[in-house]
């Protein structure tokens, strides 16, 4: 997916994503150091299986806590 840096607002970059130019606010420190207004970016996604497992465990712990509360 392609995106372009439209402008900077304080510590955020306003990035226009895709052909519909959906605005995405991204912290400057998440962008390449050499990125400037008008820079084109490639955006990708990757699964975070460890993060997903941690979140599932957190939810399970909360459910267990609720279940024990009403026993």
Buried (B, 14 or more C-beta within 10 A) or exposed (E): EEBBBBEBEEEBBBBBBEEEEEEBEBEBEEBEEEBEEEBEBEEEEEEEEEEEEEEEEEEEEEEEEEEEEEE
